[in-house]
Amino acid sequence: MSVGLLDHFNIRTRKLGDTVRFYEEVLGLEKGDRPNFAFPGAWMYSEGKAVVHLVDISQTDEPQKPDSGVVHHVAFMSRGFAGMKRRLGIEGDEIRLATGSGRRSLADLRR
């Protein structure tokens, strides 16, 4: 069993437009469809896959945590959900569905 492939990473930004332009102009990604979340943001695609999820925090008063950077999370796609739960020491049904994807997620369970 392996962790699998990198699925996406999530960046929190106070400059959404500038951040989108960076990923478009410098890295050649394309802005594309995104689920209708309750917060603003953008999904950046490479070869038809949303690989960078951007969250606009400019209109919130949420402070930056002193021990974290702008990367909110990194998601890997793996096979064998039950095996991965055992490997991480997660018991029960403490899972959530990744919004809009129908995928099960172990996010936030190891904090």
RAGI-V555874 format. One record per residue. N is the residue number from 1. RES is the residue in three letters. SS is DSSP state (2 for helix, 1 for strand, 0 for the rest). Layout:
N;RES;SS  N;RES;SS
This chain:
1;MET;0  2;SER;0  3;VAL;0  4;GLY;0  5;LEU;1  6;LEU;1  7;ASP;1  8;HIS;1  9;PHE;1  10;ASN;1  11;ILE;1  12;ARG;1  13;THR;1  14;ARG;0  15;LYS;0  16;LEU;2  17;GLY;2  18;ASP;2  19;THR;2  20;VAL;2  21;ARG;2  22;PHE;2  23;TYR;2  24;GLU;2  25;GLU;2  26;VAL;2  27;LEU;0  28;GLY;0  29;LEU;0  30;GLU;1  31;LYS;1  32;GLY;1  33;ASP;0  34;ARG;0  35;PRO;0  36;ASN;0  37;PHE;0  38;ALA;0  39;PHE;0  40;PRO;0  41;GLY;1  42;ALA;1  43;TRP;1  44;MET;1  45;TYR;1  46;SER;1  47;GLU;0  48;GLY;0  49;LYS;1  50;ALA;1  51;VAL;1  52;VAL;1  53;HIS;1  54;LEU;1  55;VAL;1  56;ASP;1  57;ILE;0  58;SER;0  59;GLN;0  60;THR;0  61;ASP;0  62;GLU;0  63;PRO;0  64;GLN;0  65;LYS;0  66;PRO;0  67;ASP;0  68;SER;0  69;GLY;0  70;VAL;0  71;VAL;1  72;HIS;1  73;HIS;1  74;VAL;1  75;ALA;1  76;PHE;1  77;MET;1  78;SER;0  79;ARG;0  80;GLY;0  81;PHE;2  82;ALA;2  83;GLY;2  84;MET;2  85;LYS;2  86;ARG;2  87;ARG;2  88;LEU;2  89;GLY;0  90;ILE;0  91;GLU;0  92;GLY;0  93;ASP;0  94;GLU;0  95;ILE;0  96;ARG;1  97;LEU;1  98;ALA;0  99;THR;0  100;GLY;0  101;SER;0  102;GLY;0  103;ARG;0  104;ARG;1  105;SER;1  106;LEU;0  107;ALA;0  108;ASP;0  109;LEU;0  110;ARG;0  111;ARG;0
